[in-house]
Amino acid sequence: MRALLLKRGLQLIAVAWGVGTLTFLLMRALPGDMAYRIAAGRYGMDATDTTSADIVRAELGLDQSAIAAYGQWFIDLLSLNLGRSLVSGSLVIDELWHMLGHSVSLAIAGSILSLFIAVPIGLASAWKGGWLDRLVLSVSTAMRALPVFVIGLLMIILFALEWQLLPVAGYDTAFHLILPALTLGLSMAAVSARVVHVEAKRVFGSTFYEFARTKGLTHVQAFRRHGVRNIAVPVVAFFGIQLITMIEGVVMIESLFSWPGIGHGLVHAIFSRDIPVIQGAALMMGILFVVMNTLVDIACYYLDPRGGQLQ
Amino acid sequence: MNLITTHELAVYAGETQLLQPMSLTLSAGERLTILGQTGSGKSLLAQAIMGNLPSSLRCTGQVELFGETVEERFRPALWGNKLSLLPQEPWNALSPLMKVGNQLVETYRWVAGQKKAQAQANAEQVLTDYGLASSDHKRVDELSGGMAQRVAIACAMAGGAPVLLADEPTKGLDVSRRDQVVQLLLKQSDQGALVTITHDVAVARQIGGRVMVMKQGVLVEDGQAEEVLNTPQHPYTQSLIEADPVRWPKGSETHFAEQGDALIQVNQLAIGRGNTILVSDLNFTVHTGEVIGVVGDSGCGKSTLGDTLLNLTPAMAGRVERFSSADQYRWQKLYQDPTAAVSHAVSLRTLLMDMVSLHKVDTDRIEPLMARLGLDDDLLNRTASQISGGELQRFCMLRVLLLDPVFLFADEPTSRLDPITTREVSQLLVDAAKEQGCAVMLVSHDPALIEKRCDRVIQLTT
């Protein structure tokens, strides 16, 4: 366990450095004058001209060379200082902290929904097979083939515009969370339902499951005592793989539903070339990714200790 | 009262008959052994009685249990309490993530309907009786095959079923474990009925009672054990009995140890895995053209010895000296489980030709060797999943022998084969050693096989 945590700690540092450097390089490679973009972000498009751009340039020291700017960012990072937003002037860490709460609640709600969708459907299609299996497979394939923002748009059109049950976008009430979380949940469940299906079939068809039945346990007892845990191991491991889909989905969904999380903040920061916020947001996602993968590894270890040691 | 009666019970896959219609009766205290090679439909009969045939198969005829006809779909209600099945391959039959003690406790608790404390006390008692007291908290991957089989027997019997169907209960066990398992089965079946399915003639002898000999889904001989096994009438029964290693003719008496050159010399060798030493102070010399048997309890380091001699695992202490400078690929190993040692993704021909071109083997040698191994050229067009375990093991031997090995470590190469194939495969190994001047180390849990095939024996003890 200690070896695992140490290894993940080192990974965390490598990810932080890599993500920060990569975003810095990408931002420098974007076309257009950065000062104009930042000025537009601050004062609005109409009020942006050479004068305001020059003011921004002078104030933020945008004239300094790329290497100097990178060095400054790196030194600040080592002292855990993410800097201030170029647009709003507030501390990046405060902005991120605020956005993180929204993103995490969306991610958790989406993941839970995806489990509530994937587990019953996967189990049912494994148990029943036949037409149900084919139906689930077609729907899953179609869902997976659709980009997540298309699923989101369909949700908006159906639930918000056609039936007017839920708000289109925004974040005022708990109802505002339903559509974004459902979109995320559906796009994740598209694949995980199939994983549950395959693993459930493997367990139901296994010799040990059959022996659990022939030694006298009922269907329900055999499932509870020998099915759940054996199915859960690969499903939890797959959840770790799916984290990338989830983070990707969060960025898209937040923009689509104007959900004020990190993904939404990241997109806005890119438009206005707010480099400290971009780097901070990307960094935060990288860290989240490593931390959540570590949690998945630990969960897998406790579910299936046969691997012996955590690696 | 008859515990089991079947009327014209038959099994079909589509229109193909896999098991001819069988009628049999078994009353309390009776024992029935169904004897036959793999693929003879023995397991199907047990599954057809039990009512757990794979859904792709179809069953006709009737099964009476305890004097009443019971439809297949109602039979699961009898499982555990009235009717129990001990499956093949106990390693796969026990739940992989649950401690074995709990698997027994849950059977007493939920199947026999005992209170928690009593179920625990019973499970503890039975595990102690079976010599498994210290294995209570282990998972099945931490047990040997024999231990897992004993746990499985305990679980199958815990519900109190008077009728036990045991499907190859001794497969892969060494002789002492095999006898233990047979004794357990006999003890458990005092009051009830026991149906044992086996390919092992010795097991059939020990169990006694009635014997039915089956070949490809057809009953060829039926009668009391002594009668059938001592004076077999059908040629198939005769060949089965002849194939028992005890009855093999002893090989040539020449001791190659005195003739051949020394190939490997081992001094004060200690072997082990990870940080655990399994055996130490090994001293022996292997000569060319010699067949050495390696015996010892399961888990005592037989496979590790092979890996150490082949340079696949580092020695823990001591020295392994080679007196031949042959390429590493001519120091070969034959694996216990051929299905795990061969890729299933491409045809066997591709596998063979890849090896032939890699090591520039003379292709003219393939055909005669295949003929000797009893392999059809046709087989090479299939993949490993499409041929039987015996055929695949012979294919593995083909690959190994084409490389002109100087040393061959055969790690239980016959444990998954039926006796007739075992006899052929082990004879071929001996012939290869004598003809190609290769040193063979043969691991087996069957002392009779070792005695008949080997020039001398190394006993591993921890």
Contacts between the chains, C-beta under 8 A, distances in Angstrom:
chain1	res1	chain2	res2	distance
A	206	B	92	7.2
A	207	B	87	5.9
A	207	B	88	8.0
A	207	B	89	6.4
A	207	B	92	4.1
A	207	B	93	5.1
A	208	B	92	6.2
A	208	B	93	5.7
A	208	B	94	5.9
A	208	B	95	4.7
A	208	B	96	6.5
A	210	B	52	6.5
A	210	B	87	7.0
A	210	B	93	7.9
A	211	B	85	7.8
A	211	B	87	5.4
A	211	B	93	4.2
A	211	B	94	7.2
A	211	B	152	7.2
A	211	B	155	7.4
A	211	B	156	8.0
A	212	B	95	6.5
A	213	B	52	7.5
A	213	B	76	6.9
A	213	B	79	6.5
A	214	B	50	6.6
A	214	B	52	6.3
A	214	B	79	5.1
A	214	B	80	7.3
A	214	B	84	6.5
A	214	B	85	4.4
A	214	B	87	7.3
A	214	B	156	7.7
A	215	B	79	7.2
A	215	B	80	5.3
A	215	B	84	6.4
A	215	B	107	5.5
A	215	B	111	6.5
A	215	B	155	5.0
A	215	B	156	5.6
A	215	B	158	7.1
A	215	B	159	6.3
A	216	B	79	5.2
A	216	B	80	1.6
A	216	B	81	6.0
A	216	B	84	7.4
A	216	B	107	6.6
A	216	B	110	7.4
A	216	B	111	3.4
A	216	B	159	4.1
A	216	B	161	7.7
A	217	B	80	7.3
A	217	B	106	7.2
A	217	B	107	7.6
A	217	B	110	5.9
A	217	B	111	6.6
A	218	B	110	7.8
A	221	B	106	7.8
A	221	B	110	5.4
A	225	B	95	7.7
A	225	B	98	7.2
A	225	B	106	6.1
A	226	B	95	4.6
A	226	B	98	6.9
A	229	B	97	5.3
A	229	B	98	7.7
A	230	B	95	7.2
A	230	B	96	6.8
A	230	B	97	6.0
A	233	B	97	7.5
A	303	B	97	7.4
A	304	B	97	5.9
A	305	B	139	7.8
A	306	B	96	7.0
A	306	B	97	7.4
A	306	B	139	6.7
A	306	B	141	5.6
